[in-house]
Amino acid sequence: MPIDLAELRKLSVAERIQLAEDLWDSIALDASALPGLTQAQSQEIQRRLRAHDADPSTAVPWEEVRVELMAGPRPR
């Protein structure tokens, strides 16, 4: 089924947000159909967890991350 993006852009922002939420919810219902992690991804997660367990002081608190994200991209 082709999706007409021009038609979607005619929706209000609130309607598009609701559509995105509904779409995401439909994906979550089919989570078992999603591909799993690759072996390399699983190994990287484990490596990062071990690094954090070894030195938790390197973690950045969520509030700091949030402030940085909300500030937008840094100039290069």
Summary of the structure (lengths in Angstrom):
residues: 76
radius of gyration: 19.2
end to end distance: 41.3
largest distance: 51.9
contacts: 108
relative contact order: 0.05
helix: 71%
strand: 0%
